[in-house]
Amino acid sequence: MAEAFEQELREQLATARRALSDARAASDDEGVVAYEGRVCGLLAIAALHGIDVAD
């Protein structure tokens, strides 16, 4: 179960990082703020559970 949680977290983080990059490329300021928040939230969850997601 822990492996599935970690994998899902990594996938969601990768998706959020791609969306953040896309928002930046499109000069979508609201999207940038939203996806920065999403990435930060996922990083906080990873830290809380001791999951290393360093690039």
Kinemage of the C-alpha trace (Angstrom):
@kinemage 1
@onewidth
@group {chain A} dominant
@subgroup {mainchain}
@vectorlist {calphas} color= white
{ca met a 1} P 0.000 0.000 0.000
{ca ala a 2} L 2.809 2.423 0.864
{ca glu a 3} L 4.424 1.829 -2.529
{ca ala a 4} L 1.172 2.629 -4.305
{ca phe a 5} L 0.784 5.837 -2.277
{ca glu a 6} L 4.349 6.899 -3.063
{ca gln a 7} L 3.936 6.145 -6.766
{ca glu a 8} L 0.656 8.073 -6.946
{ca leu a 9} L 2.249 11.021 -5.151
{ca arg a 10} L 5.192 11.030 -7.563
{ca glu a 11} L 2.842 10.888 -10.564
{ca gln a 12} L 0.711 13.741 -9.254
{ca leu a 13} L 3.816 15.801 -8.539
{ca ala a 14} L 5.163 15.208 -12.052
{ca thr a 15} L 1.798 16.196 -13.536
{ca ala a 16} L 1.621 19.350 -11.410
{ca arg a 17} L 5.174 20.325 -12.367
{ca arg a 18} L 4.365 19.886 -16.066
{ca ala a 19} L 1.204 21.962 -15.671
{ca leu a 20} L 3.198 24.657 -13.860
{ca ser a 21} L 5.707 24.730 -16.699
{ca asp a 22} L 2.897 24.957 -19.249
{ca ala a 23} L 1.235 27.791 -17.324
{ca arg a 24} L 4.512 29.705 -17.205
{ca ala a 25} L 5.043 29.199 -20.940
{ca ala a 26} L 1.522 30.497 -21.609
{ca ser a 27} L 2.009 33.516 -19.297
{ca asp a 28} L -1.005 32.277 -17.325
{ca asp a 29} L -0.363 34.022 -14.010
{ca glu a 30} L -3.384 32.506 -12.275
{ca gly a 31} L -2.390 29.044 -13.473
{ca val a 32} L 1.158 29.596 -12.238
{ca val a 33} L -0.088 30.536 -8.779
{ca ala a 34} L -2.477 27.588 -8.712
{ca tyr a 35} L 0.121 25.029 -9.767
{ca glu a 36} L 2.779 26.488 -7.473
{ca gly a 37} L 0.326 25.860 -4.656
{ca arg a 38} L -0.356 22.333 -5.898
{ca val a 39} L 3.354 21.514 -6.117
{ca cys a 40} L 3.994 22.963 -2.645
{ca gly a 41} L 1.114 20.974 -1.200
{ca leu a 42} L 2.350 17.730 -2.725
{ca leu a 43} L 5.890 18.412 -1.498
{ca ala a 44} L 4.511 18.977 1.996
{ca ile a 45} L 2.649 15.660 1.856
{ca ala a 46} L 5.817 13.925 0.674
{ca ala a 47} L 7.831 15.435 3.527
{ca leu a 48} L 5.167 14.484 6.047
{ca his a 49} L 5.393 10.868 4.930
{ca gly a 50} L 9.181 10.793 4.602
{ca ile a 51} L 9.144 10.414 0.823
{ca asp a 52} L 12.205 11.856 -0.921
{ca val a 53} L 11.104 13.535 -4.137
{ca ala a 54} L 14.244 15.558 -4.837
{ca asp a 55} L 14.797 16.255 -8.520
